[in-house]
């Protein structure tokens, strides 16, 4: 009997429905009818370091972490585990270089930091566009994962049915954000993080128990079950080109410190000390989880089989590895629970991305650029409208990206974040000479080069696993453009700065930002009313 035939859509639907009702009840309970911008965008800065750390891990551990990485390890072994290593190491960059300094110098968004000592309107516009681009790429990945997961669990087949499930996820996400704002979204993320780590931990223990708690025995079975044999234990199975491998790793390691939806979480705590504690908690939770993915990935390879996961007829493809592993070892009920946790993962992450994009548009473009900072009374209203627009766009993108490994899609979002955001963040915090021209050259240059190279890469066209497999306009050879676009963005920031004069009050602003970033004087929480 095919393992797919054991799926029970009724059980899955009941468990899914129960989770959605529970989380909606929580969102309604913590939401307020009348909210200030601080309440809607930053949850009133009312979360402690541990709470925010758990929420950060809930925001960060996306469908890519649970569904995509498990599938990638099951099929490609060592090359798949690179995602886990890259995603985890990236947090060291965020902790050492960004977290506390960002919290001290910003208020709601990344653009608050970048525009602190530069010209407000052009820099905020560039930062907002970069934020929206990163969020859109990330949302596409989550929506693609949602479509494949629900199609698998409900027994749907065909692009129309899968697309309908993507639309349902988008509608639920829009509800979470419009009603609950950052506070409701944060509590959904906290609950989801606890469920995800607990579920993955239990699944890991069960898998290890089946092999006598001997990881070597598990690897032997995964090798025996793979058509590639021992090649899954060595690099090069998926990324035969070492430059492609390096490009992916560079994007993963540097991307986190430029992800706007992760950076925005640092503004939900009252002090920079709590921001620091947040990251420490997040690193521990995320680190333990990625150790689980190593066992779950090879466990899926050993017990489910990479051939089934690679079969185009398997709903969800590689992204179905963790749910199918749960089905094999625990039957339909365990599969329903693990899948509901995966579904919770997707909902929590898309809600976080949506509120980040909406905040960036309302706070940076509407209030600061269109209204020139004169009035922010309608910021929350504009943000809610933006959530609807973003939700509709992400639904369309998620439908177009069906069949792609979500970890791979998220790696593209990391490349955009590392190219468009990270250089400007680091230059703003650590280079006194940095000016507006350098910021604009770096952000627009990094963003445009990264997106163009993605569009011209095998990720989009020319291959059987491309987003558009039937045409070929791929002239850039690498699947991930990070190795080109990230250094280019740094270089453009340097050239733009040295080729232009600093602002009139440059020295005073730079000194003020340096003091604020390292001491927390007049930090975000102190200036809220």
Helices and strands as residue ranges (DSSP letters): G 3-6, H 9-30, H 37-42, G 43-45, H 49-60, H 63-63, I 64-68, H 69-76, H 78-93, I 94-98, H 99-105, H 110-114, H 120-154, H 159-210, H 215-225, G 229-233, H 242-255, G 256-258, H 260-263, G 264-268, H 272-303, H 306-310, G 317-320, H 321-359, I 360-370, H 379-400, H 406-417, I 418-422, H 423-430, H 436-455, H 482-498, H 506-519, G 524-527
